[in-house]
Amino acid sequence: MQARAMKIRGDVAPFAGRGDSRVVVREGDVEYRVMPRGAGVDLADEVGAQVEVDGLVQEDAEGERLVQVRSFRILDEFEEGGW
């Protein structure tokens, strides 16, 4: 599948499956495995945070979504409607 640019908003969670990924971003019921390069390396330090990620998304042979993170920002409670 061709990679496409996307903006993802979700929670950073640990990933213990196969491959090099250390974390995933969960947007609702969809998980995006974070590729450990570029800004994705820094995102691994943000487990538990709500983030907005700009990146390139593609699917692997098993249909799992992978994201190469170009940039991300931590969302605060106000942005997520928590206030």
GUMITI-255798 format. One record per residue (C-alpha): x, y, z; residue in three letters. Coordinates in pm, whole numbers, padded with zeros to 5 digits, always signed. Layout:
XYZALA ...
END
This chain:
+00000+00000+00000MET +00116+00350-00078GLN +00192+00565+00228ALA -00042+00860+00276ARG -00012+01169+00494ALA -00250+01172+00789MET -00318+01353+01114LYS -00395+01118+01403ILE -00530+01216+01746ARG -00513+00954+02017GLY -00340+00800+02316ASP +00017+00668+02321VAL +00036+00311+02458ALA +00316+00054+02490PRO +00352-00207+02215PHE +00493-00551+02293ALA +00421-00728+01965GLY +00656-00829+01688ARG +00873-00582+01503GLY +01072-00278+01609ASP +00782-00062+01732SER +00785+00030+02102ARG +00456+00223+02110VAL +00124+00261+01930VAL -00113+00552+01894VAL -00475+00448+01956ARG -00740+00657+01783GLU -01070+00507+01891GLY -01064+00139+01793ASP -00774+00184+01549VAL -00410+00125+01645GLU -00117+00273+01455TYR +00222+00113+01527ARG +00483+00388+01553VAL +00791+00325+01341MET +01105+00389+01552PRO +01262+00659+01339ARG +01240+01034+01317GLY +01001+01191+01568ALA +00864+00842+01645GLY +01171+00778+01862VAL +01076+01073+02086ASP +00710+00968+02094LEU +00815+00648+02276ALA +00883+00865+02584ASP +00520+00987+02593GLU +00332+00669+02696VAL -00003+00767+02849GLY -00018+01106+02677ALA -00287+01224+02438GLN -00119+01342+02119VAL -00179+01475+01772GLU +00055+01312+01521VAL +00137+01418+01166ASP +00284+01131+00972GLY +00283+00889+00683LEU +00055+00587+00728VAL +00077+00257+00545GLN -00046-00099+00600GLU +00186-00398+00624ASP +00120-00739+00465ALA -00098-00843+00763GLU -00311-00526+00743GLY -00160-00358+01048GLU -00130+00020+01026ARG +00218+00170+01061LEU +00290+00540+01104VAL +00617+00718+01035GLN +00587+01021+01261VAL +00692+01353+01108ARG +00589+01559+01410SER +00365+01541+01715PHE +00233+01758+01993ARG +00097+01676+02336ILE -00270+01768+02378LEU -00387+01916+02705ASP -00722+01856+02874GLU -00867+02182+02742PHE -00807+02078+02379GLU -00968+01739+02443GLU -01280+01892+02600GLY -01186+01800+02957GLY -01264+02145+03098TRP 
END
